[in-house]
Amino acid sequence: MTTKICCAAEAVEQSTFSGEYARERHQAVLVVTERYVFTLIPEGWELIEVAPDIDIEREILAHIKFRPIIRQPREMAAAIFTDGPMGLEKFHPTPRNPIV
């Protein structure tokens, strides 16, 4: 799977989000795309989930201007990338991954 990833703009006219503010208030912060998920932790941004067959170095890190924390990102469920029913009954909700 080859994906062109466009991340963040160099500058914005107005900012309505502050990671520092969220961190001070212990709020959960996620950046979710169809290819990866970052979470904001006290040490910085952590890559916690990637789509199947994504080359992290080539398809994510090469396109961003910071080095996220990478421990053991899990793979996104392949079912969400297929046509047809996803079979959500297979998935079990957890506090980190609730099914709504």
GUSE-551443 format. One line per field, with one value per residue: residue number from 1; residue in three letters; x, y, z of N, C-alpha, C in turn. Coordinates in Angstrom, 2 decimals. Example, Ala and Ser with C-alpha at 12.3 -4.5 7.8 and 13.67 -1.06 7.14 Angstrom:
i 1;2
aa Ala;Ser
n.xx 13.19;12.85
n.yy -5.69;-2.25
n.zz 7.80;7.08
ca.xx 12.30;13.67
ca.yy -4.50;-1.06
ca.zz 7.80;7.14
c.xx 13.20;12.90
c.yy -3.30;0.03
c.zz 7.80;7.87
This chain:
i 1;2;3;4;5;6;7;8;9;10;11;12;13;14;15;16;17;18;19;20;21;22;23;24;25;26;27;28;29;30;31;32;33;34;35;36;37;38;39;40;41;42;43;44;45;46;47;48;49;50;51;52;53;54;55;56;57;58;59;60;61;62;63;64;65;66;67;68;69;70;71;72;73;74;75;76;77;78;79;80;81;82;83;84;85;86;87;88;89;90;91;92;93;94;95;96;97;98;99;100
aa Met;Thr;Thr;Lys;Ile;Cys;Cys;Ala;Ala;Glu;Ala;Val;Glu;Gln;Ser;Thr;Phe;Ser;Gly;Glu;Tyr;Ala;Arg;Glu;Arg;His;Gln;Ala;Val;Leu;Val;Val;Thr;Glu;Arg;Tyr;Val;Phe;Thr;Leu;Ile;Pro;Glu;Gly;Trp;Glu;Leu;Ile;Glu;Val;Ala;Pro;Asp;Ile;Asp;Ile;Glu;Arg;Glu;Ile;Leu;Ala;His;Ile;Lys;Phe;Arg;Pro;Ile;Ile;Arg;Gln;Pro;Arg;Glu;Met;Ala;Ala;Ala;Ile;Phe;Thr;Asp;Gly;Pro;Met;Gly;Leu;Glu;Lys;Phe;His;Pro;Thr;Pro;Arg;Asn;Pro;Ile;Val
n.xx 0.84;0.80;0.95;0.38;1.14;-0.06;0.81;0.95;0.27;2.63;2.14;-0.64;-3.66;-5.25;-5.34;-7.10;-6.65;-4.71;-2.08;-0.45;-2.12;-4.15;-2.62;-1.84;-4.26;-4.73;-6.10;-7.28;-5.77;-6.01;-4.78;-6.19;-6.03;-6.72;-4.60;-2.86;-2.49;-1.89;-1.13;-1.20;1.10;2.68;5.44;5.47;4.36;3.03;3.20;0.68;-0.83;-1.08;-2.00;-2.56;0.29;1.73;4.67;6.40;8.64;9.05;6.48;5.31;7.10;8.93;7.49;6.88;7.84;8.87;10.02;8.23;7.37;7.93;6.87;5.48;3.54;0.23;-1.40;-3.92;-7.25;-7.69;-10.15;-11.45;-10.59;-11.66;-14.09;-17.60;-19.49;-18.14;-18.02;-18.32;-19.14;-17.14;-15.31;-14.33;-15.38;-13.22;-11.87;-9.98;-10.57;-13.42;-16.50;-18.82
n.yy -1.16;2.04;5.31;8.73;11.08;13.94;16.23;18.63;22.13;24.75;27.22;28.74;30.68;31.00;29.48;27.02;25.11;23.87;21.96;22.03;23.24;21.28;19.15;20.11;19.95;17.31;16.08;13.72;13.41;12.83;12.30;11.35;9.60;8.09;6.41;6.43;6.83;9.21;9.95;12.37;12.55;13.09;13.20;13.89;13.54;10.39;7.65;5.45;3.69;2.08;1.76;-1.37;-2.74;-0.35;1.46;2.73;4.47;5.41;6.20;7.74;9.04;10.30;12.41;14.22;16.83;16.29;14.03;11.41;9.61;6.22;3.23;0.47;0.45;-0.52;-2.52;-1.30;-2.56;-4.74;-5.10;-2.67;-1.60;-2.87;-3.62;-3.78;-5.33;-4.68;-6.34;-5.69;-6.92;-8.62;-7.21;-6.09;-3.79;-1.52;0.54;2.17;1.78;2.24;1.00;2.63
n.zz 0.00;-1.01;-0.01;-0.27;2.04;3.48;5.76;8.07;7.74;7.09;8.27;9.93;9.81;12.06;15.24;16.95;18.77;21.42;22.19;24.42;26.34;26.50;27.45;29.97;31.28;31.37;29.28;26.89;23.77;20.39;17.11;14.29;11.31;8.11;7.90;10.09;13.70;16.13;19.54;22.12;24.60;27.85;27.16;24.50;21.04;20.29;18.13;17.73;16.27;13.10;9.64;7.88;6.23;6.02;5.61;8.06;8.27;5.59;4.70;6.66;8.62;6.91;5.99;7.93;10.23;12.71;15.22;16.24;19.24;19.16;20.04;20.25;17.89;17.16;14.63;12.52;12.26;9.61;8.45;8.23;5.90;3.76;1.18;1.68;4.40;7.63;9.79;12.54;14.85;15.60;16.98;20.18;22.56;24.30;26.95;25.64;23.01;22.22;20.89;19.09
ca.xx 0.00;1.58;0.07;0.99;0.61;0.14;0.62;0.50;0.68;3.73;1.56;-2.09;-4.15;-5.79;-5.26;-8.15;-6.27;-3.41;-1.64;0.06;-3.30;-4.76;-1.73;-1.93;-5.54;-4.77;-7.11;-6.84;-5.68;-5.68;-4.82;-6.59;-6.19;-7.00;-3.37;-2.14;-3.06;-0.97;-1.71;-0.33;1.45;3.56;6.74;5.31;3.44;3.36;2.53;0.14;-1.55;-0.84;-2.77;-1.80;1.28;2.35;6.09;6.40;9.73;8.86;5.15;4.88;8.18;9.55;6.59;6.62;9.04;9.21;10.22;7.33;7.74;7.42;7.14;4.95;2.22;-0.52;-1.92;-5.35;-7.98;-7.75;-11.55;-11.93;-10.07;-12.25;-15.45;-18.62;-19.66;-16.88;-18.06;-17.99;-19.43;-15.89;-14.49;-14.82;-15.05;-12.34;-11.82;-9.15;-11.11;-14.86;-17.27;-20.01
ca.yy 0.00;3.26;6.41;10.04;11.67;15.37;16.44;19.92;23.34;25.49;28.29;28.85;32.00;30.99;28.19;26.84;23.98;23.97;20.71;22.35;23.47;19.97;18.35;20.64;19.54;15.83;15.67;12.79;14.04;11.90;12.73;10.12;9.65;6.75;5.63;6.37;7.51;9.74;10.44;13.31;12.12;14.10;13.26;14.36;12.77;8.97;6.90;4.29;2.77;2.30;0.90;-2.53;-2.59;0.98;1.57;3.89;5.40;6.00;6.74;8.66;9.86;11.11;13.50;15.10;17.54;15.96;12.59;10.97;8.45;4.99;2.07;-0.69;0.79;-1.69;-2.43;-1.09;-3.73;-4.80;-5.09;-1.32;-1.22;-3.74;-3.29;-4.63;-5.25;-4.73;-7.37;-5.04;-7.80;-9.30;-6.33;-5.92;-2.44;-1.34;1.98;2.86;1.57;1.95;0.89;3.47
ca.zz 0.00;-1.09;0.29;-0.12;3.26;3.64;7.20;8.58;7.04;7.73;9.09;9.86;10.15;13.41;15.90;17.95;19.60;22.06;22.81;25.76;27.17;26.70;28.29;31.34;31.83;31.29;28.31;25.86;22.46;19.32;15.72;13.62;9.87;7.59;7.83;11.36;14.86;17.12;20.78;22.82;25.95;28.45;26.48;23.12;20.21;20.15;17.07;18.43;15.39;11.67;8.73;7.40;5.15;5.98;5.96;8.95;7.92;4.26;4.45;7.73;9.17;5.85;5.63;9.07;10.65;14.09;15.44;17.30;20.05;18.53;20.89;19.53;17.34;16.70;13.28;12.43;11.79;8.15;8.04;7.91;4.58;2.74;0.75;2.27;5.85;8.38;10.82;13.81;15.99;15.96;17.81;21.54;23.04;25.44;27.25;24.65;21.68;22.35;19.66;19.29
c.xx 0.90;0.63;0.86;0.33;0.95;-0.14;0.12;1.00;1.80;3.20;0.05;-2.50;-4.62;-5.71;-6.35;-7.85;-4.89;-3.08;-1.14;-1.10;-3.97;-3.93;-1.80;-3.21;-5.76;-5.88;-6.50;-6.87;-5.23;-5.71;-5.04;-6.73;-6.52;-5.77;-2.61;-2.89;-1.91;-1.76;-0.70;-0.14;2.40;4.91;6.66;4.29;3.93;2.54;2.02;-0.55;-1.25;-1.70;-1.91;-0.87;1.87;3.81;6.23;7.45;9.42;7.53;4.61;6.02;8.83;8.73;6.27;7.93;9.37;9.37;9.30;7.94;7.11;7.84;6.72;3.58;1.51;-1.03;-3.43;-6.01;-8.11;-9.18;-12.04;-11.47;-10.66;-13.63;-16.41;-18.68;-18.33;-16.88;-17.73;-18.28;-18.19;-15.07;-15.14;-14.43;-14.11;-12.36;-11.03;-9.77;-12.60;-15.51;-18.58;-21.01
c.yy 1.23;4.43;7.69;10.69;13.15;15.68;17.83;21.06;24.01;26.56;28.29;30.25;32.07;29.59;28.11;25.67;24.22;22.65;20.93;22.53;22.13;19.11;18.80;20.18;18.03;15.34;14.69;13.50;13.00;12.64;11.44;10.38;8.23;5.87;5.53;7.11;7.93;10.08;11.37;12.83;13.15;14.27;13.78;13.51;11.34;8.37;5.62;3.28;3.12;1.34;-0.29;-2.15;-1.19;0.87;2.86;4.91;6.15;6.73;7.66;9.60;10.76;12.36;14.45;15.69;17.34;14.45;12.15;9.84;7.23;3.83;0.82;-0.34;-0.45;-1.44;-2.21;-2.36;-3.70;-4.70;-3.69;-0.85;-2.07;-3.23;-4.24;-4.48;-5.44;-5.82;-6.82;-5.92;-8.56;-8.50;-6.15;-4.54;-2.48;0.14;2.76;2.80;1.25;1.82;1.63;3.18
c.zz 0.00;-0.94;0.37;1.10;3.28;5.10;7.51;7.72;7.81;8.67;8.90;10.29;11.60;13.98;16.96;18.88;20.17;22.73;24.22;26.75;27.50;27.64;29.76;32.03;31.75;30.37;27.32;24.51;21.46;17.99;14.93;12.12;9.40;7.56;9.15;12.45;15.77;18.38;21.44;24.24;26.55;27.74;25.05;22.37;20.07;19.03;17.70;17.52;13.94;10.86;8.30;6.25;5.02;6.39;6.76;8.54;6.62;4.10;5.55;8.11;8.13;5.52;6.79;9.56;12.12;14.19;16.57;18.11;19.38;19.41;20.13;18.97;16.85;15.29;13.35;11.90;10.28;7.64;7.66;6.54;3.46;2.36;1.45;3.78;6.58;9.44;12.20;15.02;16.45;16.97;19.17;22.02;24.25;25.78;26.21;23.27;21.78;20.98;19.91;18.20
